[in-house]
Amino acid sequence: MCTQIGDLSEETLPQLFSTARKNLLNIENHDARTSDGYRVLIDTTIETLERISLVVGSLHLFSENEEMDEVSTESIKFLLTSAFQGFTHQHHYDYQKRRSYLLIAREYYKDFHHICEVYKLAKPFEMNLDRMNNPVTQNNRAEKIQKAKQKKELEEKIAVLEKRDDIDEEVQRDIYISMVRLWVMRCENEVYNINSELPILEHMEKMRNGEVAMSESVRSNDTPFVIHGVA
């Protein structure tokens, strides 16, 4: 039976998800982020993800009282909805309101990470870390290198599996779970980046409002906040 929510049905969810995933790749690789085309892409993707989220919630696809093996294979990919929403808001074109969109993005990432913890696809993660309270040091450098290696391995695994001609349910399930695990890693990294960028944006806003003098401006040697490799 088809479950209707407005003009959206359960049967359209896979198609909408596929569209959203392609849009994320286009957002990431877009070379004109002040163009009308980019703005339309962002707005359309936000709308698409909101529609997906509405239906996923109404169908109660996920519960904090169940295990991962109780979730159907075709439902697993919709765990990524909140991560995709975080990504899209993080890349919003309205830079005058960037701080607000980063705060929204962080909440979506937190929601995604929480549900992944519920299904034991993620370990508890400190969501308040940034470049000030947790800079890269000799002590944690090895851990970061290991995570980067794991991320690359997951990306390569997904690419190989998706090219197979004989994708049965077991392989498809492996693909979806690998995608979720990959986005867990990205989520943790992007929350760290957002936490590091927010104080700079807050300081710039105070400067614009005349609350601090130009001489008090913080200097940052941080690298640009760039995201790579949409799964």
Buried (B, 14 or more C-beta within 10 A) or exposed (E): EEEEEEEBEBEBBEEBBEBBBEBBEEBBEBEEBEEEEBBEBBEBBBEBBEBBBBBBEEBEBBEEEEEBEEBEBBBBBBBBBBBBBBBBBBBBBEEEEBBEBBEBBBBBBBBBBBBBBBBEBBEEBEBEBBBEEBEEEEEEEEEEEEEEEEBEEBBEBBEEBBEEEEEEEEBBBBBBBBBBBBBBBBBBBBBBBBBBBBBBBEBBBBBEEEEBEEEEEEEEEEEEEEBEEBB
